[in-house]
Structures are given as structure tokens and as C-alpha cells.
């Protein structure tokens, strides 16, 4: 599955077992740690709520900051490979 394809992503989101497996992976846990590093729960909640309403500017900036770090980029590649296998 190509994780860049919106239809494949939608299929993964409907596959609860595959989604659970990916979410419980070491890569996902490490990525969650990077997302929360230096941010409080209220800030993360606001970013998620804004994204749910269509304002993805802060979420995009957060993902870009993680993707631009060597460790973050590697985690994203590993997570993408895990998703592609599902």
C-alpha cells in the first residue's frame, strides 16, 4: 500500500487491526514522544482541534519540524514502511 495515496490511507483507517498494530509500533510511540516533547497537552489538543476544523497550519509546522530532524525523518520513513506493509 502506498501511504501517499488517500484511498490507501482511508482503507488503513477502516482496518482497525492494522491501525492498532501500526499505532502500537515502536516507531509510532517514538513519534508520539517527539510530538509531545516541549508541548503541553492543551497546546497539542488545540493543534488537533484546529486541524479537525481544517486549519492545519500549526500541525503542518509541527510535522515539518519533526521531519527536518534526522531522527524524526528516520522515524517517519520507518512508520511509512510499516503502513505500506498493511
Residue frames as a rotation matrix with the C-alpha (Angstrom) as fourth column:
UNK 1
0.589 0.808 0.000 0.00
0.808 -0.589 0.000 0.00
0.000 0.000 -1.000 0.00
UNK 2
-0.433 -0.683 0.588 1.35
0.643 -0.691 -0.330 3.40
0.632 0.234 0.739 -0.88
UNK 3
-0.167 0.375 -0.912 0.82
0.926 -0.259 -0.276 5.63
-0.339 -0.890 -0.304 2.15
UNK 4
-0.882 -0.165 -0.441 0.78
0.037 -0.958 0.284 8.66
-0.469 0.234 0.851 -0.16
UNK 5
-0.749 0.662 0.020 -2.47
0.104 0.089 0.991 7.51
0.654 0.744 -0.135 -1.75
UNK 6
-0.618 0.543 0.569 -5.53
-0.781 -0.505 -0.366 8.93
0.088 -0.671 0.737 0.05
UNK 7
0.404 0.808 -0.429 -7.60
-0.722 0.570 0.392 5.85
0.561 0.151 0.814 -0.80
UNK 8
-0.020 -0.510 -0.860 -4.99
0.266 0.827 -0.496 3.57
0.964 -0.238 0.119 0.76
UNK 9
-0.917 -0.288 0.275 -4.92
-0.144 -0.404 -0.903 5.73
0.371 -0.868 0.329 3.87
UNK 10
-0.155 0.945 0.288 -8.70
-0.968 -0.203 0.145 5.57
0.195 -0.257 0.947 4.09
UNK 11
0.451 0.274 -0.849 -8.54
-0.266 0.950 0.165 1.77
0.852 0.151 0.501 3.77
UNK 12
-0.535 -0.711 -0.456 -5.95
0.311 0.336 -0.889 1.61
0.786 -0.617 0.041 6.57
UNK 13
-0.804 0.250 0.539 -8.12
-0.561 -0.619 -0.550 3.80
0.196 -0.745 0.638 8.80
UNK 14
0.278 0.957 -0.086 -11.04
-0.892 0.290 0.345 1.38
0.355 -0.019 0.935 8.30
UNK 15
0.332 -0.259 -0.907 -8.83
0.109 0.966 -0.236 -1.64
0.937 -0.020 0.349 9.13
UNK 16
0.779 0.098 0.619 -8.89
-0.530 -0.425 0.734 -1.43
0.335 -0.900 -0.279 12.91
UNK 17
0.866 -0.491 0.096 -6.44
0.353 0.736 0.578 -4.30
-0.355 -0.466 0.810 13.45
UNK 18
0.232 -0.810 0.538 -3.85
0.876 -0.067 -0.478 -2.88
0.423 0.582 0.694 11.04
UNK 19
0.339 -0.038 0.940 -4.28
-0.118 -0.993 0.003 0.58
0.933 -0.111 -0.342 12.52
UNK 20
0.953 0.032 0.301 -3.88
-0.303 0.089 0.949 -0.82
0.004 -0.996 0.094 16.04
UNK 21
0.640 -0.760 0.115 -0.70
0.748 0.650 0.136 -2.65
-0.178 -0.001 0.984 15.02
UNK 22
0.063 -0.608 0.791 0.80
0.623 -0.595 -0.507 0.49
0.779 0.526 0.341 13.48
UNK 23
0.526 0.227 0.820 -0.25
-0.338 -0.829 0.446 2.67
0.780 -0.512 -0.359 16.43
UNK 24
0.959 -0.138 0.246 1.37
-0.185 0.351 0.918 0.26
-0.213 -0.926 0.311 18.89
UNK 25
0.632 -0.771 0.081 4.64
0.603 0.424 -0.676 0.07
0.487 0.475 0.733 16.96
UNK 26
0.105 -0.714 -0.692 7.88
0.878 -0.260 0.401 1.35
-0.467 -0.650 0.600 18.45
UNK 27
-0.713 -0.386 0.585 8.07
0.661 -0.649 0.378 3.92
0.234 0.656 0.718 15.64
UNK 28
0.108 0.852 0.512 4.63
0.366 -0.513 0.777 5.32
0.924 0.103 -0.367 16.44
UNK 29
0.730 0.120 -0.673 5.47
0.683 -0.074 0.727 5.51
0.037 -0.990 -0.136 20.15
UNK 30
-0.297 -0.914 -0.278 8.75
0.857 -0.383 0.344 7.28
-0.421 -0.136 0.897 19.43
UNK 31
-0.604 0.152 0.782 6.99
0.505 -0.687 0.523 9.69
0.617 0.711 0.338 17.07
UNK 32
0.547 0.837 -0.016 4.36
0.484 -0.301 0.822 10.42
0.683 -0.457 -0.569 19.74
UNK 33
0.384 -0.507 -0.772 7.19
0.844 -0.148 0.516 11.22
-0.376 -0.849 0.371 22.11
UNK 34
-0.708 -0.653 0.269 8.65
0.703 -0.612 0.363 13.66
-0.073 0.446 0.892 19.61
UNK 35
-0.180 0.730 0.659 5.26
0.471 -0.524 0.709 15.29
0.863 0.438 -0.250 19.09
UNK 36
0.772 0.580 -0.260 4.77
0.466 -0.239 0.852 15.87
0.432 -0.778 -0.455 22.80
UNK 37
-0.060 -0.893 -0.446 8.32
0.998 -0.062 -0.010 16.96
-0.019 -0.446 0.895 23.54
UNK 38
-0.902 -0.395 -0.175 8.24
0.412 -0.908 -0.075 20.54
-0.129 -0.140 0.982 24.79
UNK 39
-0.596 0.770 0.228 4.47
-0.351 -0.505 0.788 20.88
0.722 0.389 0.571 24.36
UNK 40
-0.803 0.403 0.439 1.71
-0.385 0.211 -0.898 20.69
-0.455 -0.891 -0.014 26.92
UNK 41
-0.654 0.604 0.456 -1.47
0.647 0.758 -0.077 18.69
-0.392 0.245 -0.887 26.43
UNK 42
0.277 0.806 -0.523 -3.61
0.337 -0.591 -0.732 21.81
-0.900 0.026 -0.436 25.98
UNK 43
-0.142 -0.426 -0.894 -1.38
-0.684 -0.610 0.400 23.03
-0.716 0.668 -0.204 23.15
UNK 44
-0.969 -0.232 0.081 -1.48
-0.121 0.739 0.663 19.67
-0.214 0.633 -0.744 21.38
UNK 45
-0.323 0.930 0.174 -5.24
0.729 0.361 -0.581 19.45
-0.603 -0.061 -0.795 21.85
UNK 46
0.299 0.411 -0.861 -5.67
-0.140 -0.874 -0.465 22.92
-0.944 0.259 -0.203 20.32
UNK 47
-0.569 -0.578 -0.585 -3.48
-0.689 -0.054 0.723 21.97
-0.450 0.814 -0.367 17.33
UNK 48
-0.917 0.260 0.303 -5.54
0.340 0.906 0.252 18.79
-0.209 0.334 -0.919 16.80
UNK 49
0.007 0.979 -0.204 -8.85
0.626 -0.163 -0.763 20.65
-0.780 -0.123 -0.614 17.13
UNK 50
0.064 -0.059 -0.996 -7.69
-0.524 -0.851 0.017 23.33
-0.849 0.521 -0.085 14.70
UNK 51
-0.866 -0.441 -0.235 -6.64
-0.438 0.443 0.782 20.63
-0.241 0.780 -0.577 12.22
UNK 52
-0.640 0.701 0.313 -10.01
0.646 0.712 -0.274 18.89
-0.415 0.027 -0.909 12.59
UNK 53
0.345 0.769 -0.538 -11.68
0.315 -0.635 -0.706 22.19
-0.884 0.074 -0.462 11.67
UNK 54
0.788 -0.043 0.615 -9.48
0.615 0.010 -0.788 22.49
0.027 0.999 0.035 8.59
UNK 55
0.784 -0.586 0.205 -6.76
-0.569 -0.811 -0.139 24.82
0.247 -0.008 -0.969 9.93
UNK 56
0.895 -0.435 -0.100 -3.71
0.445 0.888 0.118 22.60
0.037 -0.150 0.988 9.52
UNK 57
0.619 -0.679 0.394 -1.07
-0.278 -0.659 -0.699 25.33
0.734 0.323 -0.597 9.61
UNK 58
0.242 -0.548 0.801 0.28
-0.970 -0.121 0.211 24.51
-0.019 -0.828 -0.560 13.10
UNK 59
0.694 0.033 0.719 0.02
-0.153 0.983 0.102 20.76
-0.703 -0.181 0.688 12.59
UNK 60
0.904 -0.375 0.206 1.93
0.299 0.211 -0.930 21.08
0.306 0.903 0.303 9.32
UNK 61
0.404 -0.778 0.482 4.62
-0.657 -0.613 -0.439 23.14
0.637 -0.139 -0.759 11.03
UNK 62
0.382 -0.201 0.902 4.89
-0.793 0.431 0.431 20.54
-0.475 -0.880 0.005 13.80
UNK 63
0.833 -0.035 0.552 5.25
0.231 0.929 -0.290 17.69
-0.503 0.369 0.782 11.30
UNK 64
0.787 -0.578 0.216 7.78
0.042 -0.299 -0.953 19.66
0.616 0.759 -0.211 9.24
UNK 65
0.343 -0.688 0.640 9.88
-0.908 -0.416 0.040 20.31
0.239 -0.595 -0.768 12.34
UNK 66
0.451 -0.145 0.881 9.94
-0.402 0.848 0.346 16.60
-0.797 -0.510 0.324 13.13
UNK 67
0.896 -0.047 0.442 10.61
0.384 0.583 -0.716 15.62
-0.225 0.811 0.540 9.52
UNK 68
0.744 -0.635 0.208 13.52
-0.298 -0.593 -0.748 18.05
0.598 0.494 -0.631 9.30
UNK 69
0.260 -0.671 0.695 15.36
-0.910 0.071 0.409 16.38
-0.323 -0.738 -0.592 12.18
UNK 70
-0.497 -0.523 -0.693 17.47
-0.751 0.659 0.042 13.33
0.434 0.541 -0.720 11.29
UNK 71
-0.967 0.138 0.216 15.83
-0.030 0.777 -0.629 11.15
-0.254 -0.614 -0.747 13.95
UNK 72
-0.153 0.978 -0.138 12.35
-0.323 -0.182 -0.929 12.34
-0.934 -0.098 0.344 13.06
UNK 73
0.071 0.119 -0.990 12.87
-0.996 -0.051 -0.078 11.79
-0.060 0.992 0.115 9.36
UNK 74
-0.813 -0.428 -0.395 14.08
-0.447 0.893 -0.047 8.24
0.373 0.138 -0.918 10.03
UNK 75
-0.758 0.598 0.260 11.07
0.029 0.430 -0.902 7.53
-0.651 -0.677 -0.344 12.25
UNK 76
0.111 0.835 -0.539 8.68
-0.661 -0.344 -0.668 8.81
-0.743 0.430 0.513 9.59
UNK 77
-0.235 -0.263 -0.936 10.33
-0.915 0.385 0.121 6.59
0.328 0.885 -0.330 6.95
UNK 78
-0.985 -0.161 -0.064 10.09
-0.127 0.922 -0.366 3.53
0.118 -0.352 -0.928 9.23
UNK 79
-0.458 0.886 0.069 6.47
-0.101 0.026 -0.995 4.29
-0.883 -0.462 0.078 10.08
UNK 80
0.101 0.460 -0.882 5.68
-0.929 -0.273 -0.249 4.75
-0.355 0.845 0.400 6.40
UNK 81
-0.617 -0.380 -0.689 7.20
-0.620 0.774 0.129 1.34
0.484 0.507 -0.713 5.62
UNK 82
-0.927 0.324 0.189 5.13
0.067 0.639 -0.766 -0.22
-0.369 -0.698 -0.614 8.42
UNK 83
-0.080 0.946 -0.314 1.99
-0.420 -0.317 -0.850 1.31
-0.904 0.064 0.423 6.97
UNK 84
-0.111 -0.029 -0.993 2.90
-0.994 0.025 0.111 0.22
0.022 0.999 -0.032 3.45
UNK 85
-0.930 -0.293 -0.221 3.07
-0.285 0.956 -0.069 -3.39
0.231 -0.001 -0.973 4.68
UNK 86
-0.645 0.736 0.205 -0.53
-0.030 0.244 -0.969 -3.28
-0.764 -0.631 -0.135 5.96
